Amino acid sequence: MNLSLGVRVLVVVICALVSVIVALVGGFLSHAPGGRKAAAVLFGGGVFGGCMILCMTVLNAVGVL
């Protein structure tokens, strides 16, 4: 695909927003009552990184980026 730079930037921003939503859900699910909040934040950060890498890899393989 031959997409303009603006469209590519919007696709990356959408991927980042989806990754943030997935990270928030992962952080909420990993937090145990009475547990440390820092562990849930760290888990959410790892989920964000994994989801972002997965999104960018799929978009690169499809030919969007």
Long-range contacts (C-beta under 8 A, 24 or more apart in sequence): 1-63, 1-64, 3-64, 8-64, 8-65, 11-59, 11-64, 11-65, 12-56, 12-65, 15-52, 15-55, 15-56, 15-59, 16-52, 18-51, 18-55, 19-48, 19-51, 19-52, 19-55, 20-48, 22-47, 22-48, 22-51, 23-47, 23-48, 23-51
